[in-house]
Amino acid sequence: QDIPGGLTVDFVQMAKGAGYRKAYAVSDFEDFKRRLPSMLTDEGPLLVELHTGLADKTPMTDRGGQPFHQQVESLRQKLPRAG
């Protein structure tokens, strides 16, 4: 998911700098399958930055460019009224 302000953060480097024993980014399923056994057995702390592509499909971004406050109002109108 994007970080407000358009900043980019290298979480892998941050984790390594903070002393994590292992830190890496995974961006495809084959790499995930290859690394999974060690993810489950390596001594931690461990950071895995998982790139799924789902960030482009969040409610904030997958509504045809509709501003978030309009998305919220539209969803509220669809909810049944308490009464």
N, C-alpha and C positions, 0 to 999 in steps of 0.2 A: 504494500500500500504506500502511496506517495506520502512524503513527509511535508507538512505545511510549510509554505515558503519555497518549495521546490528544492530543498536541500537534499543532497545525497550523503548518506552515511555508510561507511564501510564497517558493518557490524562484525564481520569476520576479523578485521584488523583490531577493532576495539576489544573484542573478546580475547584475542591473543595478547594484546597489551595489558589486559586485566588479569592475565595469568591462566586463562583456560588452557587445559592440556591439549585439546583439539578444537578447531573451529574451521568450518568450511561452508561454502555455498553449494547447494545442489539445485540444478536447473532442469534436469530431465529425469525421466522415470528409470532409465537404465542405470544412470549414476546413482540414483537413490537405492535401487535394488542391490547394486554392487557394494554400497557403503553401509547398508542396513545392519548386517551382522556385527560390524565393528561399532556402529552407533549403540547397539544394545549391550555390548560387552566391554568396550573401552572404559578405563577409569576416567571419571570426570574431574572437574566440570567439562562439559562438552557443549558447543553451540553449533547448531545446524541451521543455516539460513536457507529456507526452502522456497524456491521460486516456482509458483504454481501457475501463474498467468491469470489467476482469479481476481487480482487487484483491479483488472479492467472490467470486472463483472459485479462490482459492489453496488448496492442500492444508490450510492452517491454518484456513481459514474455510468451506470448502465440504463439510464432513463432518457436517452436522447438529448442530453445536455440541459435538462431541466434543473434549475437551481434547487439546492437541498431543501430550503424552506418551503418551496412549492411542492416538492415531493412529500414532505411531512404533512402539509395541509391536505393534499390529495388522499393520502392514506387515512388521515383522521376522518375525512368525509365518508370513507367506506366502512368505518367501524360502526357497529350498532350503538345507538344512543341508550345510555342508562336511564331508566325512568320508571 
